[in-house]
Amino acid sequence: MKKIIRVGTRESHLAVAQSQWVIAAVQNKFPDWEFELVPMKTTGDRILDRRLDRIGGKRLFIKELETALINKTIDIAVHSMKDMPADLPGELIIAAVSRREDPRDALVTADGRTLEQLAENAVVGTGSTRREVQLLQKRPGLQVKNIRGNVLTRLNRLLNQEFDAIMLAMAGLKRLGLEDKCAQCFAVSDIIPAVGQGALCIETRKDEDLAYLRASVHDEESALAVSAERAYLIKMNGSCGIPIGAHAVIAGDRMTVYGMLALEDKSEVYRDSVAGNKQDAVALGEALAERILERRKK
């Protein structure tokens, strides 16, 4: 009997492309295995007129997939790592972390203008408070308005002149072959990305055999970086309602972790970084959180 793996994914073009990438990586190692793609519409995909921080946070993008895993109607779920909340259901585990795609935030404009070239009161669309507060630090005069929906929907709204610019993850643009839409990419130390941005994660039940995912999809260097970022998130008790970001950069054995936190009213933004051995990833993420939390108390 052939082995068939049921792969849960959101229905968007990007989510399906990401899941197909995972399937191809596994089939490269296990060519005789078969896969069934199981697309699902999540609550986060249905509710597009409100900010995530006001309707329940990032778990709205994954809870239907996690329920399907627990009910055993799918075998694995493929997520963007940045959509993963700090806590997981007790029955589930992150089994593998993919090689990271470009983690930077990208500014997209219809005419190629950069942030510095936008008009004083230009309207920029983003659904992320993390992006909003860091963007306004660089250009305080901008009008930032909420935008939801998949990548193609957002690009169409830009072309329809609802916005002068929109902010997207460069990883998503590249996975869809749309990297030429980027007018400006921001260094990870300049606009600090979301925790896990650019990486994919495969979520499974704890009782499943995970060896095939570790042998095919998993990238240890990306996993180390993400573990530092998630340690920062967990120490911060981070949720979608708090503007928070962290990104770890590895060079040889050395890891530098950048972090930011803004007050919920967006009146203050705290930024810092720490560096050390990459094998101490979790401790570095926690140390960075402690430094920023200490500054917040003052």
C-alpha positions in Angstrom: 0.0 0.0 0.0 1.3 3.4 -1.0 1.8 6.0 1.8 -0.5 8.9 1.4 0.1 12.1 3.4 -2.9 14.5 3.7 -1.5 18.1 3.8 -3.7 20.8 5.3 -3.3 24.4 4.0 -5.2 27.6 3.8 -6.8 28.3 0.4 -4.9 31.3 -0.7 -2.5 31.2 -3.7 0.4 31.8 -1.4 -0.5 29.1 1.2 -1.1 26.5 -1.6 2.3 27.4 -3.2 4.0 27.0 0.2 2.4 23.7 0.8 3.4 22.5 -2.7 7.0 23.5 -2.0 6.8 21.3 1.2 5.4 18.4 -0.8 8.1 18.7 -3.4 10.8 18.7 -0.7 9.4 15.5 0.8 8.9 13.8 -2.5 12.5 14.6 -3.4 13.6 12.3 -0.5 10.6 9.9 -0.7 9.6 9.7 -4.4 7.1 6.8 -3.9 5.0 8.7 -1.4 1.7 10.3 -2.5 0.1 13.5 -1.1 -3.4 14.9 -0.9 -3.7 18.7 -0.6 -6.6 19.6 1.7 -7.3 23.4 1.4 -9.4 25.1 4.1 -10.8 28.5 4.6 -9.9 29.8 8.1 -11.7 32.3 10.2 -8.9 34.8 9.5 -9.6 34.4 5.8 -13.3 35.0 6.2 -13.2 38.1 8.4 -11.5 40.8 6.3 -13.0 44.1 7.5 -11.3 44.2 10.9 -7.8 44.2 12.3 -6.5 40.8 13.6 -5.7 42.3 17.0 -9.4 43.1 17.4 -10.9 39.7 16.4 -8.7 37.1 18.1 -5.1 37.3 16.7 -3.1 35.0 14.5 -4.6 31.8 15.7 -7.6 32.7 13.5 -5.4 31.7 10.5 -4.6 28.2 11.9 -7.3 27.0 14.3 -9.3 25.1 11.6 -6.1 23.4 10.5 -5.2 22.5 14.1 -8.7 21.1 14.7 -8.3 19.0 11.6 -4.9 17.7 12.9 -6.4 16.8 16.3 -9.4 15.1 14.6 -7.0 13.2 12.2 -8.6 14.4 9.0 -5.2 15.7 7.9 -1.7 14.4 8.7 0.3 17.6 8.6 -0.5 21.3 8.4 1.8 23.8 6.6 1.8 27.3 8.1 3.8 30.5 7.6 5.8 30.6 10.8 4.9 34.2 11.5 1.2 33.1 11.9 2.1 30.7 14.7 1.1 32.0 18.2 3.3 31.5 21.2 1.4 28.5 22.6 0.3 25.3 20.8 -2.4 22.8 21.7 -1.0 20.0 23.9 -1.5 17.3 21.3 0.5 19.2 18.6 4.1 20.0 17.8 6.1 22.0 15.3 7.8 19.1 13.5 10.0 21.0 11.0 11.1 24.5 10.1 11.9 25.2 6.4 14.9 27.0 5.0 14.1 30.7 5.3 13.0 32.8 2.4 13.8 36.5 2.3 12.6 37.7 5.7 12.5 41.5 5.0 9.4 43.7 4.8 8.7 45.2 1.4 7.1 48.5 0.3 5.1 48.1 -2.9 4.0 51.1 -4.9 2.2 51.3 -8.3 4.9 53.6 -9.7 8.0 52.4 -8.0 8.3 55.2 -5.5 10.3 54.5 -2.3 9.2 55.5 1.2 11.2 58.7 1.1 9.5 59.6 -2.2 6.0 59.3 -1.0 3.9 62.5 -0.5 3.6 63.9 3.0 0.0 62.5 3.5 0.4 59.4 1.4 -1.9 56.5 2.4 0.0 53.2 3.2 -1.9 50.0 3.7 -0.9 47.3 6.2 -2.8 44.9 8.5 0.2 44.8 10.9 0.6 47.1 13.9 4.2 46.1 14.0 4.8 47.5 10.5 2.7 50.5 11.2 4.6 51.8 14.3 8.0 51.2 12.7 6.9 52.8 9.4 5.6 55.9 11.2 8.9 56.2 13.1 10.6 56.7 9.7 7.8 58.8 8.1 5.6 60.4 10.8 3.4 62.2 8.3 2.0 59.2 6.6 -1.6 57.9 6.9 -1.6 54.2 7.7 -4.8 52.3 7.0 -5.8 48.8 7.6 -5.7 46.4 4.6 -6.6 42.6 4.8 -6.9 39.8 2.3 -4.4 37.7 0.3 -1.4 39.1 -1.5 -3.1 39.4 -4.9 -6.2 41.1 -3.4 -3.9 43.7 -1.7 -2.0 44.3 -4.9 -5.3 44.8 -6.8 -6.4 47.4 -4.2 -3.1 49.2 -4.7 -3.6 49.2 -8.5 -7.1 50.5 -8.0 -5.6 53.5 -6.2 -7.1 52.8 -2.8 -3.6 53.2 -1.4 -0.4 55.0 -2.4 1.6 52.1 -1.1 1.2 48.8 0.8 3.5 46.8 3.0 4.0 43.1 2.4 6.4 40.3 3.4 9.1 39.9 0.7 9.0 36.1 1.2 5.4 36.0 0.0 6.2 38.0 -3.0 9.1 35.8 -4.0 7.1 32.6 -3.5 4.5 33.9 -5.9 7.1 35.1 -8.4 6.1 38.7 -7.7 9.4 40.1 -6.3 9.5 42.7 -9.1 6.6 44.4 -7.4 8.9 45.5 -4.5 9.8 49.2 -4.6 11.9 49.1 -1.5 13.1 46.4 1.0 13.9 47.3 4.5 16.9 45.8 6.4 15.9 43.5 9.3 17.6 45.8 11.7 15.7 48.8 10.3 12.1 47.5 10.2 12.3 44.4 12.4 10.2 41.5 10.9 7.6 39.4 12.6 8.7 36.4 14.6 9.4 33.6 12.1 8.9 35.8 9.0 10.1 34.0 5.9 10.1 30.5 7.3 7.5 27.8 7.0 6.6 25.4 9.7 5.0 22.0 9.6 2.7 21.2 12.5 1.8 17.6 13.3 0.4 15.5 16.1 3.0 14.5 18.7 2.3 10.8 18.2 3.3 10.9 14.5 6.6 9.7 13.0 8.4 13.0 12.3 11.7 11.6 10.9 10.7 12.1 7.3 10.0 15.8 7.8 13.3 16.2 9.6 15.1 14.5 6.7 13.4 16.5 3.9 12.0 19.9 4.9 13.8 20.8 8.1 16.6 23.4 8.1 18.5 23.5 11.4 19.9 27.0 11.0 16.5 28.4 10.3 15.1 26.4 13.3 17.8 27.9 15.6 17.0 31.4 14.4 13.2 30.9 14.8 13.8 29.3 18.3 15.4 32.6 19.4 12.6 34.7 18.0 9.9 32.5 19.6 11.7 32.5 22.9 11.5 36.3 22.8 7.8 36.2 21.9 7.0 33.8 24.7 9.0 35.8 27.3 7.2 38.9 26.2 3.9 37.0 26.4 3.3 38.3 22.9 0.0 38.3 21.1 -1.3 39.8 17.9 -2.6 42.8 19.9 0.9 43.9 20.9 3.2 45.4 18.2 6.1 43.1 18.5 8.9 41.8 16.2 12.1 39.8 16.5 14.6 38.5 14.0 17.8 36.5 14.4 20.7 36.6 12.0 23.3 33.9 12.0 26.9 34.4 10.7 29.1 31.4 11.4 28.6 30.4 15.0 27.4 33.9 16.0 23.8 34.9 16.3 22.5 38.5 16.6 18.8 38.9 17.7 17.0 42.1 17.0 13.8 42.9 18.8 11.1 45.6 19.1 8.1 46.2 21.2 5.6 49.0 21.1 3.0 50.1 23.7 -0.5 49.1 22.7 -1.4 52.8 22.2 1.7 53.0 19.9 3.1 56.0 21.9 6.5 54.4 22.5 8.6 51.9 20.6 11.4 50.0 22.2 14.2 48.4 20.2 17.4 46.5 21.2 19.6 43.6 20.1 21.8 40.9 21.7 24.5 38.7 20.3 26.1 35.4 21.3 26.7 31.8 20.2 23.9 30.4 18.0 23.6 27.3 20.2 22.3 29.6 22.9 19.4 30.7 20.7 16.7 30.4 23.3 18.7 32.1 26.0 19.5 35.0 23.6 15.9 35.5 22.8 14.9 35.5 26.5 17.8 37.9 27.4 16.6 40.3 24.7 13.1 40.2 26.0 14.3 40.9 29.5 16.3 43.9 28.3 13.4 45.5 26.5 11.0 44.7 29.3 13.4 46.4 31.8 13.5 49.5 29.6 9.7 49.5 29.4 9.5 49.7 33.2 11.6 52.8 33.4 
